[in-house]
Amino acid sequence: HIIKYFKEILHKKELGVGPQIYKSVGKRQSKRCGKVGRFEIAGTRSRLLANSGNVPKFHIVINIVMKRICDVLFSFLLLCFLFIPMILVAFFVKLTSQGPALYWSDRVGINNTIFRMPKFRTMRLDTPEVATHLMDDPERYLTSVGSCLRKFSLDELPQLWSILKGDMSFIGPRPALYNQDDLIGLRSKRGIHRLVPGVTGWAQVNGRDDIPIPLKVEYDAYYLKNKSIILDLKIVWMTAVNVLRKRGIKH
């Protein structure tokens, strides 16, 4: 399927993202993106349109496809490698609080579409469904293991499934809650909604919970303008350092 996809691109004088490319990705399709087998290969249709307009350049197509292939490969390997630790985390969440081990929240994805994002539950069932920074005293809603999971970002591990599925990428702006109208509006004005949301991003490694929303949007806009493999690798490294040093986490 991938070879067929590239052959069609190479034979087009203009790289239009119309039905011809949409159909070439595979028989199984959705309104948002093409799929190969069970997993989306580039978020093909939506990502090309969102990032490049109707006539994307060849190198942009290559970058999007290669990033998606890396997302699928590494998320699958990490899910296999971390399967036992994730089972143990789920066990402790269930053991120390009532409710399911996973919490699914409605998040804003590429082009402001809504998707369901999983996390290990770190808060009680009666917690208001708003961003943590909008709560008066968020710590009183944390479960007994919730604070530890958040400090080391272990609650984010189930998002590997979202990456494998195609809703997210490893690197990109953190997906907003469906009701964060201020963040969604500012991102849409700057064109950031055209990016696939990520587990970590430029704003996260430069402050995370410590910076206000307008500054987060500025960091996201910087990433939109300067995104590259080098910048992605830098974000991965800075994320690892920040997690180990527990930087930028208030709750």
Backbone torsions as a table, in degrees:
resi	resn	phi	psi	omega
1	HIS	NA	-41.1	-178.8
2	ILE	-65.8	-43.2	178.9
3	ILE	-61.6	-43.6	178.8
4	LYS	-61.4	-39.5	179.6
5	TYR	-61.3	-47.3	-179.2
6	PHE	-68.7	-37.4	178.8
7	LYS	-59.5	-41.0	-178.6
8	GLU	-67.0	-39.8	178.5
9	ILE	-62.8	-44.8	-177.5
10	LEU	-64.0	-26.8	-177.7
11	HIS	-91.8	3.6	179.4
12	LYS	-100.9	129.9	175.2
13	LYS	-70.3	-38.8	175.7
14	GLU	-116.9	127.6	-175.3
15	LEU	-84.5	67.5	177.1
16	GLY	-73.3	143.5	-179.5
17	VAL	-102.7	60.6	-179.7
18	GLY	-97.9	-161.4	-177.3
19	PRO	-60.1	-28.9	-176.7
20	GLN	-63.1	-44.7	178.7
21	ILE	-75.7	-37.9	-179.7
22	TYR	-57.9	-41.0	-177.5
23	LYS	-78.3	-24.4	-174.9
24	SER	-72.8	-17.1	-174.9
25	VAL	-73.8	-32.1	179.6
26	GLY	164.9	167.5	-177.3
27	LYS	-74.2	-33.2	-179.4
28	ARG	-83.9	118.3	-175.4
29	GLN	-129.8	161.1	170.5
30	SER	-132.6	173.1	-179.8
31	LYS	-68.4	-26.0	-174.5
32	ARG	-91.2	-32.8	-173.2
33	CYS	-163.6	162.0	175.2
34	GLY	-80.3	162.0	179.0
35	LYS	-133.9	150.6	169.4
36	VAL	-117.4	117.9	-174.3
37	GLY	62.8	-123.4	-177.8
38	ARG	-98.3	-10.4	-173.2
39	PHE	-120.2	143.9	-178.7
40	GLU	-70.9	135.8	-176.9
41	ILE	-87.5	-43.2	177.7
42	ALA	-134.0	5.6	-162.3
43	GLY	58.2	43.0	-157.2
44	THR	-46.3	-60.9	-172.5
45	ARG	-68.9	-49.9	-175.2
46	SER	-68.4	-38.1	-176.5
47	ARG	-73.1	-39.4	177.6
48	LEU	-65.3	-44.3	178.2
49	LEU	-64.2	-42.7	-175.8
50	ALA	-68.2	-39.6	-173.9
51	ASN	-90.0	-19.3	-168.3
52	SER	-133.8	0.4	-174.6
53	GLY	78.4	-164.5	-176.7
54	ASN	-79.1	-18.9	-178.9
55	VAL	-127.4	79.5	-177.4
56	PRO	-71.2	149.2	175.9
57	LYS	-76.8	156.7	-173.6
58	PHE	-61.5	-41.2	-177.4
59	HIS	-67.8	-28.8	176.7
60	ILE	-68.6	-41.5	177.1
61	VAL	-59.9	-46.1	-179.5
62	ILE	-60.7	-45.5	-178.9
63	ASN	-61.4	-42.3	-179.0
64	ILE	-66.1	-45.2	-179.4
65	VAL	-65.7	-43.8	-178.7
66	MET	-66.1	-38.2	178.1
67	LYS	-65.0	-38.6	179.3
68	ARG	-66.7	-40.6	178.2
69	ILE	-62.5	-42.2	177.3
70	CYS	-63.6	-40.6	178.2
71	ASP	-59.7	-46.8	-179.0
72	VAL	-64.1	-46.3	-176.6
73	LEU	-63.2	-52.0	-174.7
74	PHE	-73.3	-34.7	177.4
75	SER	-66.1	-38.4	177.7
76	PHE	-65.2	-45.1	179.5
77	LEU	-64.0	-41.6	179.8
78	LEU	-68.1	-37.5	176.2
79	LEU	-61.8	-40.1	177.7
80	CYS	-66.8	-44.7	-176.5
81	PHE	-70.0	-36.5	-175.0
82	LEU	-99.0	10.1	-176.1
83	PHE	-57.9	-49.9	-178.8
84	ILE	-64.5	-48.8	176.4
85	PRO	-57.3	-37.3	179.5
86	MET	-67.5	-36.3	175.9
87	ILE	-63.3	-40.6	179.3
88	LEU	-65.9	-41.3	177.7
89	VAL	-62.1	-45.1	178.7
90	ALA	-60.1	-38.3	179.3
91	PHE	-63.2	-44.6	-179.6
92	PHE	-68.7	-34.6	176.7
93	VAL	-63.2	-45.6	179.1
94	LYS	-66.2	-36.6	-176.4
95	LEU	-69.8	-31.5	-171.7
96	THR	-102.1	-4.3	179.8
97	SER	-158.2	157.2	177.4
98	GLN	-78.2	148.1	177.4
99	GLY	111.2	176.4	-178.6
100	PRO	-71.6	159.1	178.1
101	ALA	-73.1	-32.2	-179.0
102	LEU	-103.3	142.7	174.0
103	TYR	-117.3	124.3	-179.3
104	TRP	-104.9	123.1	-179.6
105	SER	-118.7	149.7	176.5
106	ASP	-79.7	120.4	-176.8
107	ARG	-122.8	160.4	-179.3
108	VAL	-95.6	120.7	-178.9
109	GLY	-102.7	-156.4	-178.6
110	ILE	-60.3	138.7	-178.4
111	ASN	58.3	30.0	177.3
112	ASN	60.3	28.3	172.2
113	THR	-82.1	152.5	-178.2
114	ILE	-96.1	134.9	173.7
115	PHE	-137.4	164.6	-178.6
116	ARG	-97.3	120.9	-177.2
117	MET	-111.2	127.9	-180.0
118	PRO	-90.7	147.0	170.9
119	LYS	-144.4	156.2	168.3
120	PHE	-69.0	133.2	-175.1
121	ARG	-69.5	125.3	179.7
122	THR	-115.2	-3.5	-178.1
123	MET	-127.4	161.6	-178.9
124	ARG	-68.7	164.7	-176.8
125	LEU	-67.6	-24.0	-177.4
126	ASP	-90.5	13.7	-179.1
127	THR	-71.4	133.5	176.5
128	PRO	-60.1	143.7	-178.1
129	GLU	-87.1	68.6	177.3
130	VAL	-136.2	167.2	177.6
131	ALA	-61.7	146.6	-175.0
132	THR	-58.3	-37.2	-176.4
133	HIS	-70.0	-12.5	178.8
134	LEU	-91.0	-5.9	178.9
135	MET	-83.7	146.5	179.1
136	ASP	-67.8	-44.5	-178.7
137	ASP	-143.5	78.1	-174.6
138	PRO	-63.1	-26.3	-176.4
139	GLU	-64.8	-26.3	-179.0
140	ARG	-73.1	-14.0	178.1
141	TYR	-93.4	-10.8	-177.6
142	LEU	-68.2	143.0	172.8
143	THR	-76.9	174.2	-176.3
144	SER	-65.6	-27.9	177.7
145	VAL	-104.7	-2.7	-175.5
146	GLY	-61.9	-42.4	-178.6
147	SER	-63.4	-42.0	179.6
148	CYS	-65.0	-43.8	179.6
149	LEU	-61.3	-39.8	-179.0
150	ARG	-71.5	-38.4	-177.9
151	LYS	-61.5	-36.3	-179.2
152	PHE	-104.6	11.5	176.9
153	SER	57.6	25.8	178.1
154	LEU	-70.6	-22.3	178.7
155	ASP	-68.2	-15.8	-178.6
156	GLU	-85.3	-10.6	-173.5
157	LEU	-55.8	-39.2	179.4
158	PRO	-61.5	-14.3	179.4
159	GLN	-70.8	-8.4	171.3
160	LEU	-58.6	-33.3	177.2
161	TRP	-66.7	-39.8	178.2
162	SER	-63.7	-34.8	177.1
163	ILE	-68.1	-46.9	180.0
164	LEU	-61.1	-37.9	-179.5
165	LYS	-71.7	-29.6	178.7
166	GLY	110.4	-0.3	179.0
167	ASP	-75.3	-26.5	-176.1
168	MET	-135.6	171.3	173.5
169	SER	-126.4	169.4	175.7
170	PHE	-66.6	-40.3	-176.3
171	ILE	-118.6	130.7	178.8
172	GLY	164.5	174.7	177.0
173	PRO	-62.7	139.8	177.7
174	ARG	-62.0	134.8	-178.1
175	PRO	-67.5	130.5	179.8
176	ALA	-75.1	153.5	169.2
177	LEU	-65.1	152.9	-176.8
178	TYR	-60.9	-23.6	-176.8
179	ASN	-104.7	12.7	175.7
180	GLN	-87.1	70.8	-173.9
181	ASP	-60.6	-34.6	-179.2
182	ASP	-66.2	-46.4	-180.0
183	LEU	-67.2	-43.3	179.8
184	ILE	-61.5	-44.1	-179.3
185	GLY	-63.7	-45.9	-180.0
186	LEU	-64.6	-40.0	179.2
187	ARG	-66.7	-39.5	-179.1
188	SER	-64.6	-37.8	178.9
189	LYS	-63.6	-32.0	-177.4
190	ARG	-94.6	-0.3	179.7
191	GLY	81.3	9.2	-177.1
192	ILE	-70.9	-21.9	179.4
193	HIS	-64.7	-12.5	178.7
194	ARG	-79.4	-9.2	179.4
195	LEU	-90.2	147.6	172.5
196	VAL	-73.5	128.8	180.0
197	PRO	-64.6	156.0	-175.6
198	GLY	-128.7	167.5	175.3
199	VAL	-70.6	-37.7	175.2
200	THR	-138.5	162.0	-176.7
201	GLY	-158.8	-177.6	-176.8
202	TRP	-63.4	-36.2	178.0
203	ALA	-68.7	-37.3	-177.8
204	GLN	-66.1	-39.6	-178.1
205	VAL	-80.5	-6.2	179.0
206	ASN	-112.8	23.2	175.2
207	GLY	150.9	-34.7	178.8
208	ARG	54.3	-110.2	-176.7
209	ASP	-78.7	-9.9	-174.2
210	ASP	-87.1	-6.2	-175.0
211	ILE	-117.4	146.7	179.9
212	PRO	-71.9	164.4	-176.3
213	ILE	-58.7	-45.5	179.6
214	PRO	-57.6	-37.0	179.1
215	LEU	-71.9	-36.2	175.3
216	LYS	-59.2	-42.3	-179.8
217	VAL	-64.4	-37.3	177.0
218	GLU	-62.2	-42.5	177.2
219	TYR	-64.3	-41.6	178.0
220	ASP	-62.1	-39.7	179.1
221	ALA	-65.9	-36.6	176.4
222	TYR	-61.9	-42.9	179.3
223	TYR	-64.9	-40.8	178.2
224	LEU	-58.0	-40.7	-176.4
225	LYS	-78.2	-30.6	-170.7
226	ASN	-118.2	13.9	-174.9
227	LYS	-59.5	136.0	-179.2
228	SER	-163.5	169.0	177.9
229	ILE	-63.2	-39.3	-179.7
230	ILE	-62.9	-44.9	179.4
231	LEU	-65.3	-39.4	177.9
232	ASP	-61.2	-43.4	178.9
233	LEU	-64.6	-37.2	177.2
234	LYS	-63.7	-40.4	179.2
235	ILE	-65.6	-40.5	177.5
236	VAL	-59.9	-46.5	179.9
237	TRP	-63.6	-45.6	-179.3
238	MET	-66.1	-33.3	177.2
239	THR	-63.5	-45.7	179.8
240	ALA	-61.1	-42.6	179.4
241	VAL	-64.8	-44.5	-178.3
242	ASN	-65.7	-37.8	179.0
243	VAL	-65.2	-44.3	-179.9
244	LEU	-64.9	-34.7	-179.2
245	ARG	-94.8	-1.4	177.7
246	LYS	56.7	43.9	-179.9
247	ARG	-84.3	148.3	170.7
248	GLY	72.3	16.1	-178.9
249	ILE	-115.5	118.0	-179.8
250	LYS	-91.2	-33.2	-172.7
251	HIS	-128.7	NA	NA
